[in-house]
Amino acid sequence: MLRAVFDPNVFASAVLQPQGPSGQLLARFLRDASFEVVITPAIVEEVMQVLTYPKLRKRVRGNLSPDLWFEDVLALTHIVDDRLPPGVAKNPGDDKYLAAAREGLATFVVTDEPGFLAMYEFDRVRIVTPEVFLEQLATPPPA
């Protein structure tokens, strides 16, 4: 089964645009568990912070509570320890996603951050957009 690490913007985009690629990914994760999401306590903290931004909360449609929604998502994730590799990403803040992927045996980090995407791959972990990960889910596994 595929395992992926999502950066906070993927979660925020899913809340703001449920029909968009990030929203489709999280809906699919919650609906049919066709892949696993790996997360660390540091990533949880960052996502919770992002979901409380007043700018984000103003744009949420309907009566969705972003933090309660994230708690539902979190209940289904695979939580691993925070073990940071020494500065491998250009942005040191991105190291935690690579560490989560390594620790949780994930093969993808999903982000829409151009600088992080430029890294493309690290230690057999592909760094891809939500759109590319959706395509990967649609591709049948090799026999």
C-alpha positions as CSV (number, residue, x, y, z in Angstrom):
1,M,0.0,0.0,0.0
2,L,1.2,3.5,-0.8
3,R,2.2,5.8,2.0
4,A,2.6,9.5,1.8
5,V,3.4,12.5,3.9
6,F,1.4,15.7,3.3
7,D,2.6,19.2,4.0
8,P,0.3,21.6,5.8
9,N,-0.7,23.4,2.6
10,V,-2.2,20.2,1.3
11,F,-4.5,20.0,4.4
12,A,-5.3,23.7,4.1
13,S,-6.1,23.4,0.4
14,A,-8.4,20.5,1.1
15,V,-10.3,22.5,3.6
16,L,-10.6,25.6,1.4
17,Q,-11.3,23.7,-1.9
18,P,-12.8,20.3,-1.3
19,Q,-13.2,19.7,-5.0
20,G,-9.6,20.5,-5.8
21,P,-6.7,18.0,-6.0
22,S,-5.9,18.2,-2.3
23,G,-9.5,17.9,-1.3
24,Q,-9.9,14.9,-3.6
25,L,-6.9,13.3,-1.9
26,L,-8.2,13.8,1.6
27,A,-11.7,12.7,0.6
28,R,-10.3,9.5,-0.9
29,F,-8.2,8.9,2.2
30,L,-11.1,9.3,4.5
31,R,-13.5,7.3,2.2
32,D,-11.6,4.2,1.1
33,A,-8.2,4.1,2.7
34,S,-6.5,3.4,-0.7
35,F,-3.3,4.8,0.8
36,E,-1.8,5.7,4.2
37,V,-0.9,9.1,5.5
38,V,2.2,9.3,7.6
39,I,2.6,12.2,10.1
40,T,4.8,13.3,13.0
41,P,4.0,15.3,16.1
42,A,5.9,18.3,14.6
43,I,3.8,18.1,11.4
44,V,0.6,17.8,13.4
45,E,1.5,21.0,15.3
46,E,2.3,22.9,12.1
47,V,-1.0,21.8,10.5
48,M,-3.0,22.8,13.6
49,Q,-1.3,26.2,13.5
50,V,-2.1,26.7,9.8
51,L,-5.7,25.6,10.3
52,T,-6.2,28.3,13.0
53,Y,-5.0,31.2,10.8
54,P,-7.8,33.8,10.7
55,K,-7.3,34.3,7.0
56,L,-8.0,30.6,6.4
57,R,-11.0,30.4,8.8
58,K,-12.6,33.4,7.0
59,R,-12.5,31.5,3.7
60,V,-13.9,28.2,5.0
61,R,-17.3,27.5,3.4
62,G,-20.3,26.0,5.3
63,N,-20.1,25.0,8.9
64,L,-16.8,23.0,8.6
65,S,-14.5,23.3,11.6
66,P,-11.0,22.9,10.2
67,D,-9.5,21.7,13.5
68,L,-12.3,19.1,14.1
69,W,-12.0,17.9,10.5
70,F,-8.2,17.5,10.9
71,E,-8.8,15.5,14.1
72,D,-10.9,13.1,12.0
73,V,-8.1,12.8,9.5
74,L,-5.5,12.4,12.2
75,A,-7.4,9.4,13.7
76,L,-6.6,7.5,10.5
77,T,-3.0,8.5,10.0
78,H,0.2,6.6,10.8
79,I,2.0,8.6,13.5
80,V,5.8,8.2,13.6
81,D,8.6,9.8,15.7
82,D,10.2,13.1,14.9
83,R,13.7,12.2,13.7
84,L,15.2,15.0,11.6
85,P,18.0,14.3,9.1
86,P,20.6,17.1,9.0
87,G,19.8,19.8,6.5
88,V,19.0,17.9,3.4
89,A,16.3,20.3,2.0
90,K,17.0,23.8,0.8
91,N,14.4,25.0,3.3
92,P,15.3,23.5,6.7
93,G,11.6,23.5,7.6
94,D,11.1,20.8,4.9
95,D,13.4,18.3,6.6
96,K,10.6,17.2,8.9
97,Y,8.6,15.9,5.9
98,L,11.6,13.9,4.6
99,A,12.2,12.6,8.1
100,A,8.6,11.5,8.4
101,A,8.7,9.8,5.0
102,R,11.9,7.9,6.0
103,E,10.7,6.9,9.4
104,G,7.2,5.9,8.2
105,L,8.4,4.1,5.1
106,A,6.5,6.5,2.8
107,T,7.4,6.7,-0.8
108,F,5.9,10.2,-1.4
109,V,5.9,13.6,0.1
110,V,3.0,15.7,-1.3
111,T,3.4,19.4,-1.5
112,D,2.6,22.4,-3.7
113,E,5.7,24.3,-2.6
114,P,7.9,25.0,-5.7
115,G,11.2,25.0,-3.9
116,F,10.5,21.7,-2.2
117,L,9.1,20.2,-5.5
118,A,12.4,21.2,-7.2
119,M,14.2,18.7,-5.0
120,Y,12.1,16.0,-6.8
121,E,13.4,13.0,-4.8
122,F,15.4,12.1,-1.7
123,D,16.4,8.7,-0.6
124,R,13.8,7.0,-2.8
125,V,11.0,9.4,-1.6
126,R,9.4,11.3,-4.5
127,I,8.3,14.8,-3.8
128,V,5.2,15.5,-5.9
129,T,2.2,17.7,-6.3
130,P,-1.3,16.6,-5.2
131,E,-2.2,16.2,-8.9
132,V,0.7,13.8,-9.5
133,F,-0.1,11.8,-6.4
134,L,-3.8,11.5,-7.6
135,E,-2.4,10.2,-10.9
136,Q,-0.2,7.7,-9.0
137,L,-3.3,6.4,-7.2
138,A,-5.1,5.9,-10.5
139,T,-2.2,3.9,-11.9
140,P,-2.6,0.1,-11.1
141,P,0.2,-1.3,-9.1
142,P,2.7,-3.5,-11.0
143,A,1.9,-7.2,-11.1
